[in-house]
Amino acid sequence: MRILFTLMVLLFAVPLGAQPQPAPDFALKSISGENQRLSEYRGQVVVVAFWASWCGECPELLVILQRLHTDIAGSDAQILGVSVDDRDTRAERAAADVAGSYPILLDVKQDVVKRYEIEKIPAVVIVDRDGVIATRITGSAVLSTDYGAAVRTVLER
């Protein structure tokens, strides 16, 4: 049932006839201090997950992404967790359990979340190898999506 729901999300994520939307490039500092730019991952499928320490659903999303990180290891896919917390210390504490699994980036000015037009946290955007948004996942679908299947679908395109 979960796989069927995921496929439905992917099929209806972009309205029929809609023009592919390029994913806005961004550069953010990670909690480990390195600068990360989305365009550095061109040629890979990138799961960009927007979250915050104050979000009740976000700890579960971070754990889901940690499992996904293990599942996609060795593939042409990457996860970028983007914290929209206004202080990096809040993001660091909230992400302590997943630190090192995948990059946690700091959008303290919330520039990236605005450019992606994210209206509700958590939200997940999957970007294809060409830097085009393949799907947006928000609301209750964020925690019920089979991200392994979603990433494989985009990888196979």
Secondary structure, DSSP 8 states (H G I E B T S, - for coil): -HHHHHHHHHHHSS-TT----B----EEEETTS-EEEGGGGTTSEEEEEEE-TT-TTHHHHHHHHHHHHHHHTTSSEEEEEEE--SSHHHHHHHTGGGTTTS-EEE-TT-HHHHHTT--SSSEEEEE-TTSBEEEEEETTHHHH--HHHHHHHHHT-
